């Protein structure tokens, strides 16, 4: 408990609806991985991922659904996400964190999501991505 769970705190359920529910989240995740798949800025973390990003897309969507207060789909299928543990296998320092965030921020900026929601999501993703870091600054 404690620190491990802090960034996972689920906000009010209305955030899921405010974002536009499943279709909107899937669109965000698809754009995120399309960016990671093609941008030179993310080439390094792209090499960590499987060649085919289909499973990554599905899992990030399932996770984010619960993370923004919608149906906890990831937990229903796979149990407690334990995302920090699942990321131990990858060496994540400031560069990797920033590449991941760069993709997500770009996907958010391009999305039709309202600017105030984009801003609060950026703050939450930034905290979460840093929490995933397992290498020193
Ligand atoms: C900070 C830099 C991050 C890096 C470098 C990174 C990298 C990865 C990699 C390489 C995988 C394996 C996927 C595959 O093989 O295709 C993965 C899985 C995953 N990541 Fe990340 N990740 C980062 C941050 C995050 C954050 C902030 C979130 C959530 C907001 C997240 C959510 C997930 C989920 C849900 C999975 C699937 C886990 C599973 O196997 O069940 N990641 N990540």
Boltz pocket constraint, residues with backbone or C-beta under 6 A from the ligand:
constraints:
  - pocket:
      binder: B
      contacts: [[A, 45], [A, 48], [A, 49], [A, 50], [A, 52], [A, 53], [A, 55], [A, 56], [A, 59], [A, 60], [A, 63], [A, 78], [A, 83], [A, 86], [A, 87], [A, 90], [A, 91], [A, 92], [A, 96], [A, 97], [A, 98], [A, 100], [A, 125], [A, 128], [A, 129], [A, 130], [A, 132], [A, 133]]
      max_distance: 6.0
